[in-house]
């Protein structure tokens, strides 16, 4: 399972006729030029069309077969990912550099000043657990499925001793369409 670390720098895409939701399409920037489009939780997704820079995002729902279709168009190329709605608590993203869809994991990578404080940080948040890899200078905090890792990471930055937070992605199960 390949994991990618993403910085929590958020830009919100402009919506063109999309319905309001508790979550929206977001662009997470890795470094200075690596953008990842993050979609709302499958259970919260709404149909709509989003436009930012040279990228158009279209989300369609097909209730007859319980699927959501994510389409990302850059220039004259369109990338498509189908997701079954029983993955309602999962979030998906489109990695603009790799030109692939990936699943947003329910874990946050955290850099701390003192890794001995990890358990107290876990206890003071809604995280379910935490594992320290202090020799590698990070910890992983596991989150409940319904929790938004981007919002959690932003809020965690307010905790004393938290230096940085990052979301993680993995390749989703590839199913023929």
LINVENZI-V181606 format. One record per backbone hydrogen bond with DSSP energy under -0.5 kcal/mol. NH is the residue of the N-H (numbers start at 1). CO is the residue of the C=O. Records with the same first field share a line. If there is no record, write none. Layout:
NH = CO + CO
This chain:
4 = 169
6 = 167
8 = 165
9 = 7
10 = 8
11 = 27
13 = 25
14 = 51
16 = 49
17 = 15
19 = 47
26 = 38
27 = 11
28 = 26 + 36
29 = 9
30 = 28 + 34
31 = 29
33 = 30
34 = 30
35 = 33
36 = 28
37 = 94
38 = 26 + 36
39 = 92
42 = 90
43 = 88
44 = 41
45 = 41 + 42
48 = 59
49 = 16
50 = 57
51 = 14
52 = 55
55 = 52
56 = 73
57 = 50
58 = 71
59 = 48
60 = 69
62 = 67
63 = 61
65 = 62
67 = 62
68 = 83
69 = 60
70 = 68 + 81
71 = 58 + 69
72 = 79
73 = 56
74 = 72 + 77
75 = 54
77 = 74
79 = 72
81 = 70
83 = 68
85 = 66
87 = 84
88 = 85
90 = 87
91 = 104
93 = 102
94 = 37
95 = 93 + 100
96 = 35 + 94
97 = 35
99 = 95
100 = 95
102 = 93
103 = 170
104 = 91
105 = 103 + 168
107 = 105
108 = 141
109 = 166
110 = 139
111 = 164
112 = 110
113 = 161
117 = 114
118 = 115
121 = 117
122 = 118
123 = 119
124 = 120
125 = 121 + 122
128 = 142
129 = 142
131 = 140
133 = 138
136 = 133
137 = 134
138 = 133
139 = 110
140 = 131
141 = 108
142 = 129 + 140
143 = 106
147 = 144
149 = 147
152 = 148
153 = 149
154 = 150
155 = 151
156 = 152
157 = 153
158 = 155
159 = 156
162 = 159
163 = 111 + 161
164 = 111
166 = 109
167 = 6
168 = 107
169 = 4
170 = 103
175 = 173
